[in-house]
Amino acid sequence: METLRVSGKSRPNAVAGAIAALLRTKGEVEVQAIGPAAVNQAVKAIAIARGYIQPENLDLTTQPSFVKLELEDEERTAVRFAITVVKTA
């Protein structure tokens, strides 16, 4: 599964485009964010991505969870959003 890392400075529209493209091609994507600003941008991107794929009779589901990452010899906790595509009628 492809993993997108979102920062507090990420542009939600750009991240949403990447999410939508990966959902169309692979059917799933993972988004990781560390910190409140990054989680905010990730949630906005997921909402925007949903709007991008709805005209194609697609929708998405997401399962948030926590994951521990090792960054620069330091353990950090990230929020992970596992996103999958769902076909609608």
Secondary structure, DSSP 8 states (H G I E B T S, - for coil): --EEEE-TT--HHHHHHHHHHHHHHHSEEEEEE-SHHHHHHHHHHHHHHHHHHGGGTEEEEEEEEEEEEEETTEEEEEEEEEEEEEE--
